[in-house]
Amino acid sequence: MSGQMGSPLRRDLHWLSARLKVGLQQVEDQIVARHGMSLWGYSVLVEVVSGPSRTQLALAAAVPVDKTKLVTVLDELESSGLVRRRPDPRDRRARLVDPTDAGREACEAAAAEIRAVEDELLADLDAGERERFIDALQRIVLTRLEAVSGHVPGGQGCP
C-alpha cells in the first residue's frame, strides 16, 4: 500500500477528487434510492426543504441545473409524493414548489444517512481538521476554481 500512496498520481488533485466524487456518488445513489428519489432529486429536495416556497426558475438557479432537467426531476419528486407544485399567486404562469410532509421526512432521513457516511469517511480527522477541510474545499470550488478555469462551477455535471 505504501508504494501506491507514494505514486505521483495519488497526489494529483483531479485524480483524488474524481475518486472521491465517484465513490460518494455510488454510496449516496443507494441511500437516496431507499428514500424514493434520485441523487438529482435529493439535491433539488434539499433546496426545496431548506427555504420558503420558490419558483422552478429560482430552484434551477439554486441547484444549479438546466431548467428542462429540473422539470423532469420535479415531475419525479411530485409523482413520488415528495413535492407539490402550485401556481404562484403573483405570476400564474410560474409554479411554486413546496415539500410535502413525506418529502421533508425522506429528505431528513437521507441526509442523516449521508452525514453518517461522511462521518465515517472523515473519521481519521478531528473536528478542527474536518472544519478546515470543508472550508478549504468550499474556497477551492466556489472561488479559486472560477479564477483558474474562467467559469463558475456548477451546471449539469453533478448534483
Backbone bond lengths (Angstrom), bond angles and torsions (degrees), N, CA, C in turn:
res aa  C-N    CA-C-N  psi(-1)  N-CA   C-N-CA  omega(-1)  CA-C   N-CA-C  phi
1 M - - - 1.457 - - 1.521 111.37 -
2 S 1.328 117.93 -36.04 1.456 119.14 -178.58 1.517 111.60 -63.50
3 G 1.342 118.29 -32.66 1.454 120.62 175.56 1.514 111.38 -62.58
4 Q 1.330 117.18 -40.51 1.465 121.12 177.63 1.519 111.01 -66.77
5 M 1.325 117.47 -40.87 1.465 120.52 -178.16 1.522 110.62 -65.66
6 G 1.353 117.51 -27.35 1.444 120.82 -178.46 1.516 114.15 -86.15
7 S 1.316 117.48 -8.43 1.461 120.99 -179.65 1.529 110.07 -61.92
8 P 1.338 116.99 137.32 1.472 119.11 177.75 1.530 112.61 -57.06
9 L 1.323 116.74 -31.83 1.458 119.60 179.03 1.528 111.01 -61.31
10 R 1.328 116.25 -36.05 1.473 120.49 -179.06 1.518 112.66 -72.44
11 R 1.318 118.44 -1.41 1.463 122.63 175.12 1.530 110.62 -110.84
12 D 1.337 116.41 1.42 1.457 122.16 -178.61 1.533 109.34 -80.68
13 L 1.322 116.46 123.34 1.463 121.76 -175.89 1.525 111.66 -59.36
14 H 1.318 117.54 -42.92 1.463 119.94 179.66 1.524 111.05 -63.70
15 W 1.314 117.14 -46.11 1.465 120.48 -179.36 1.528 110.32 -60.28
16 L 1.326 116.31 -46.78 1.467 120.58 -179.53 1.523 111.88 -63.82
17 S 1.330 117.27 -46.56 1.465 119.57 -177.74 1.527 111.10 -67.94
18 A 1.325 117.25 -34.24 1.466 119.99 177.40 1.530 110.82 -65.18
19 R 1.346 116.69 -42.90 1.473 119.53 178.30 1.523 110.51 -62.94
20 L 1.339 116.26 -41.16 1.462 121.00 178.97 1.522 110.57 -62.97
21 K 1.317 117.02 -47.41 1.463 121.43 -178.70 1.529 111.47 -61.51
22 V 1.325 116.63 -48.13 1.463 120.48 -178.28 1.529 110.57 -63.44
23 G 1.323 116.96 -44.71 1.464 120.04 -179.74 1.517 112.57 -63.68
24 L 1.337 116.59 -45.94 1.466 119.72 178.54 1.525 111.28 -65.29
25 Q 1.314 117.04 -39.16 1.465 119.39 -179.65 1.526 111.12 -62.21
26 Q 1.330 117.64 -41.38 1.459 120.51 179.08 1.532 111.21 -61.52
27 V 1.319 116.18 -46.49 1.468 120.80 -179.29 1.526 110.42 -66.63
28 E 1.337 116.43 -46.81 1.457 119.91 -176.66 1.532 111.91 -69.10
29 D 1.327 118.59 -32.82 1.468 121.32 174.32 1.525 110.11 -55.97
30 Q 1.333 115.94 -45.13 1.463 120.68 179.91 1.526 111.29 -65.59
31 I 1.311 116.34 -41.82 1.473 120.53 -178.71 1.523 110.35 -62.55
32 V 1.330 116.71 -54.04 1.466 118.70 -174.66 1.519 111.59 -68.23
33 A 1.334 117.74 -30.10 1.473 120.28 177.16 1.527 110.58 -62.40
34 R 1.332 116.61 -36.28 1.472 120.12 176.74 1.524 111.90 -63.20
35 H 1.330 116.62 -20.01 1.461 121.42 -179.23 1.529 112.16 -107.49
36 G 1.343 115.99 17.35 1.460 121.11 170.47 1.513 116.57 81.22
37 M 1.335 117.64 28.54 1.465 118.62 -179.92 1.520 110.26 -150.60
38 S 1.316 114.33 166.95 1.461 121.82 173.33 1.521 108.51 -89.52
39 L 1.327 116.29 173.23 1.459 119.64 176.91 1.529 110.69 -65.94
40 W 1.338 117.36 -37.57 1.461 119.85 173.29 1.530 109.93 -62.10
41 G 1.326 116.49 -43.08 1.454 120.49 178.60 1.524 111.77 -60.00
42 Y 1.326 115.78 -41.44 1.467 119.69 178.00 1.524 110.33 -62.80
43 S 1.318 117.25 -44.56 1.466 120.81 -179.36 1.527 110.93 -59.79
44 V 1.316 116.49 -42.51 1.463 120.71 178.95 1.528 109.95 -69.59
45 L 1.330 116.66 -43.70 1.461 120.41 -178.34 1.533 111.26 -62.48
46 V 1.317 118.36 -37.38 1.466 121.06 176.67 1.525 109.29 -57.30
47 E 1.319 117.00 -44.85 1.470 120.78 178.87 1.529 111.22 -66.14
48 V 1.312 117.33 -40.44 1.468 121.07 -179.25 1.532 109.92 -64.60
49 V 1.323 116.57 -44.06 1.466 121.40 -177.89 1.524 111.61 -71.04
50 S 1.330 117.44 -30.72 1.460 120.37 -170.55 1.519 115.33 -79.71
51 G 1.306 118.91 -8.09 1.448 117.80 -176.63 1.511 113.18 -146.45
52 P 1.312 115.56 -171.12 1.460 119.96 177.03 1.535 110.10 -71.23
53 S 1.309 115.99 170.36 1.467 120.49 176.83 1.516 109.43 -53.74
54 R 1.320 114.92 134.78 1.468 120.52 178.12 1.512 109.38 -131.53
55 T 1.317 114.48 157.02 1.458 118.65 175.61 1.520 109.19 -74.96
56 Q 1.329 114.61 163.65 1.456 119.83 176.75 1.526 110.29 -59.96
57 L 1.315 117.21 -37.81 1.458 121.21 179.72 1.531 111.04 -63.19
58 A 1.325 117.11 -42.67 1.468 121.05 178.04 1.527 110.44 -65.27
59 L 1.312 117.57 -37.30 1.469 120.44 177.51 1.524 111.08 -65.85
60 A 1.329 116.41 -40.71 1.468 120.43 179.41 1.521 110.53 -59.10
61 A 1.311 117.45 -37.07 1.465 121.50 178.51 1.526 110.86 -73.66
62 A 1.326 117.66 -35.15 1.462 121.28 -175.82 1.521 112.31 -73.83
63 V 1.336 118.60 -33.92 1.468 119.21 -171.58 1.533 113.82 -71.20
64 P 1.273 127.74 -44.04 1.462 133.70 -23.75 1.529 110.94 -82.20
65 V 1.311 114.09 144.42 1.457 120.86 179.62 1.526 107.98 -147.34
66 D 1.301 116.52 150.88 1.454 121.80 175.57 1.531 108.94 -58.97
67 K 1.331 116.56 142.18 1.475 121.19 -176.20 1.525 112.09 -58.44
68 T 1.327 117.92 -38.71 1.468 119.46 -179.07 1.526 110.98 -68.99
69 K 1.332 117.05 -37.83 1.468 120.80 176.34 1.530 109.64 -64.77
70 L 1.331 116.39 -40.37 1.461 120.46 -179.67 1.521 110.98 -61.05
71 V 1.322 117.64 -41.17 1.462 120.65 179.79 1.528 109.98 -59.86
72 T 1.329 116.52 -43.09 1.465 120.49 178.60 1.528 110.89 -63.02
73 V 1.326 116.50 -44.26 1.470 121.12 179.50 1.521 110.26 -63.57
74 L 1.323 117.52 -44.50 1.468 120.59 178.78 1.522 111.56 -64.70
75 D 1.325 117.60 -37.15 1.473 120.56 175.09 1.530 110.20 -58.08
76 E 1.339 116.26 -44.97 1.472 120.78 179.30 1.525 111.35 -64.36
77 L 1.330 116.90 -44.75 1.466 120.37 179.60 1.521 111.26 -64.54
78 E 1.327 116.26 -39.32 1.461 119.98 180.00 1.526 110.95 -68.69
79 S 1.321 116.94 -42.10 1.469 119.06 -179.72 1.528 111.50 -67.79
80 S 1.339 116.67 -24.02 1.461 120.93 175.85 1.527 112.50 -85.54
81 G 1.333 116.97 -2.68 1.456 120.85 178.68 1.520 114.11 78.76
82 L 1.344 117.37 20.68 1.458 120.48 -176.73 1.529 113.59 -96.32
83 V 1.342 117.16 -23.63 1.461 122.09 174.97 1.521 108.54 -137.83
84 R 1.321 114.09 164.88 1.469 120.06 170.94 1.522 107.74 -135.70
85 R 1.315 115.26 146.56 1.467 120.93 177.67 1.512 108.02 -113.35
86 R 1.341 114.53 143.67 1.454 120.34 179.35 1.521 108.64 -143.87
87 P 1.314 117.02 156.14 1.470 119.00 179.06 1.523 110.89 -63.03
88 D 1.315 116.08 141.83 1.458 122.22 175.24 1.526 107.14 -76.76
89 P 1.340 119.19 121.46 1.459 120.32 -177.97 1.538 113.35 -61.49
90 R 1.336 117.34 -22.25 1.467 120.66 178.62 1.527 112.61 -85.22
91 D 1.334 116.55 -20.88 1.464 121.10 -179.44 1.518 107.29 -153.24
92 R 1.317 116.58 96.38 1.465 121.57 -172.96 1.527 112.83 -62.54
93 R 1.336 117.96 -15.07 1.470 120.12 176.42 1.522 111.44 -76.84
94 A 1.329 116.87 -23.95 1.462 122.02 -178.06 1.530 109.74 -91.27
95 R 1.320 115.31 155.09 1.465 121.60 177.65 1.525 109.30 -117.17
96 L 1.334 115.34 133.63 1.461 121.91 172.41 1.521 108.03 -91.87
97 V 1.310 116.33 144.71 1.463 121.64 -178.52 1.520 108.50 -116.17
98 D 1.323 115.47 128.48 1.461 122.38 179.68 1.520 109.34 -127.46
99 P 1.344 117.60 147.07 1.463 119.32 173.95 1.525 110.11 -77.68
100 T 1.296 116.08 149.50 1.462 120.62 169.28 1.530 107.05 -87.73
101 D 1.322 116.66 171.03 1.469 119.23 175.12 1.528 109.97 -60.24
102 A 1.334 116.54 -40.98 1.468 120.41 177.89 1.524 110.61 -63.32
103 G 1.325 117.33 -36.40 1.457 121.32 177.52 1.518 111.97 -64.81
104 R 1.330 116.22 -44.00 1.468 119.56 177.17 1.529 111.00 -60.65
105 E 1.323 116.06 -44.78 1.465 120.54 -179.48 1.523 111.44 -64.00
106 A 1.325 117.68 -44.38 1.464 121.59 -179.93 1.524 110.51 -64.09
107 C 1.315 116.50 -41.60 1.462 121.18 179.84 1.526 110.45 -64.15
108 E 1.311 117.37 -46.55 1.463 121.22 -179.95 1.524 111.52 -63.46
109 A 1.331 116.87 -42.01 1.466 120.18 -179.91 1.523 111.37 -66.34
110 A 1.328 117.01 -44.91 1.469 120.52 178.39 1.523 110.14 -63.40
111 A 1.329 117.39 -43.64 1.464 121.35 -179.95 1.530 111.02 -60.94
112 A 1.316 117.43 -39.51 1.466 120.68 178.96 1.527 110.64 -64.40
113 E 1.321 117.17 -41.49 1.461 120.32 178.40 1.529 110.92 -66.83
114 I 1.320 116.66 -40.04 1.468 120.37 178.81 1.520 110.44 -65.32
115 R 1.338 116.81 -41.29 1.477 120.03 176.80 1.531 110.99 -61.16
116 A 1.330 116.78 -37.59 1.465 120.08 178.89 1.533 110.54 -64.58
117 V 1.327 116.84 -40.20 1.470 120.69 176.78 1.526 109.57 -64.46
118 E 1.321 117.14 -44.58 1.464 120.90 178.88 1.530 110.78 -62.03
119 D 1.325 116.73 -40.52 1.462 120.24 177.75 1.527 110.70 -60.98
120 E 1.315 116.22 -42.11 1.468 120.55 178.23 1.531 110.49 -65.70
121 L 1.315 116.29 -42.85 1.461 121.55 179.86 1.525 111.44 -61.20
122 L 1.324 116.56 -38.86 1.468 121.82 -176.58 1.533 112.69 -98.64
123 A 1.314 117.05 16.05 1.466 121.64 -173.71 1.530 113.38 -58.42
124 D 1.328 118.08 -28.67 1.460 120.34 -179.39 1.524 113.44 -79.45
125 L 1.336 117.37 -5.01 1.466 121.72 179.49 1.518 109.71 -102.88
126 D 1.333 116.29 137.02 1.464 118.07 174.54 1.534 108.67 -75.75
127 A 1.314 117.18 174.21 1.467 121.67 -174.46 1.532 111.91 -57.63
128 G 1.308 117.66 -42.66 1.464 121.27 179.62 1.523 111.69 -65.10
129 E 1.326 116.42 -41.63 1.470 120.29 178.53 1.533 110.80 -64.48
130 R 1.322 115.90 -40.52 1.470 119.90 178.16 1.526 110.73 -59.95
131 E 1.322 115.36 -46.96 1.468 120.64 -178.42 1.526 110.40 -62.28
132 R 1.327 116.59 -44.67 1.469 120.37 179.10 1.528 111.21 -65.71
133 F 1.320 117.37 -37.51 1.466 121.58 178.54 1.527 110.69 -62.67
134 I 1.323 117.32 -49.54 1.471 121.73 179.49 1.526 110.22 -63.93
135 D 1.331 117.56 -44.34 1.469 120.79 177.49 1.525 111.25 -58.82
136 A 1.331 116.49 -43.26 1.466 119.99 179.96 1.525 110.73 -64.57
137 L 1.324 117.59 -43.58 1.470 120.30 177.79 1.525 111.15 -60.98
138 Q 1.325 117.17 -42.33 1.463 120.07 177.78 1.518 111.53 -60.35
139 R 1.319 116.47 -46.51 1.472 119.10 179.79 1.526 110.47 -62.20
140 I 1.319 116.47 -43.46 1.469 120.08 -178.71 1.520 110.48 -63.25
141 V 1.311 117.18 -50.28 1.470 121.32 -174.66 1.522 111.92 -73.95
142 L 1.324 117.61 -42.14 1.461 119.86 -171.81 1.525 114.32 -88.94
143 T 1.324 118.03 -15.98 1.465 118.17 179.42 1.524 112.56 -129.15
144 R 1.311 117.88 -55.61 1.462 120.56 -173.93 1.524 112.72 -67.88
145 L 1.316 118.22 -37.34 1.465 120.52 -178.89 1.519 110.55 -60.37
146 E 1.328 116.80 -41.71 1.462 119.86 177.66 1.527 110.71 -62.40
147 A 1.328 117.68 -42.28 1.456 121.12 -179.09 1.533 111.06 -63.68
148 V 1.322 117.18 -37.63 1.461 121.39 -178.34 1.528 111.90 -78.92
149 S 1.345 116.47 -41.30 1.468 119.60 -173.15 1.521 113.60 -93.57
150 G 1.323 117.39 -19.79 1.462 120.36 -179.96 1.509 114.67 85.98
151 H 1.336 118.05 6.17 1.468 119.47 175.86 1.525 109.52 -141.51
152 V 1.322 113.69 161.77 1.462 120.44 179.92 1.515 108.45 -78.70
153 P 1.340 118.54 129.76 1.455 120.07 178.13 1.523 110.69 -65.28
154 G 1.285 115.78 157.13 1.454 121.04 179.14 1.492 109.60 128.08
155 G 1.300 116.32 -138.06 1.446 120.31 179.98 1.512 111.04 79.07
156 Q 1.311 115.18 -143.94 1.460 119.92 -170.72 1.523 113.89 -101.63
157 G 1.320 118.22 4.38 1.443 120.54 -174.02 1.513 115.08 -61.52
158 C 1.300 118.12 -42.00 1.457 121.52 -179.92 1.519 108.54 -162.89
159 P 1.302 115.91 154.69 1.459 118.35 176.74 1.513 112.02 -73.80
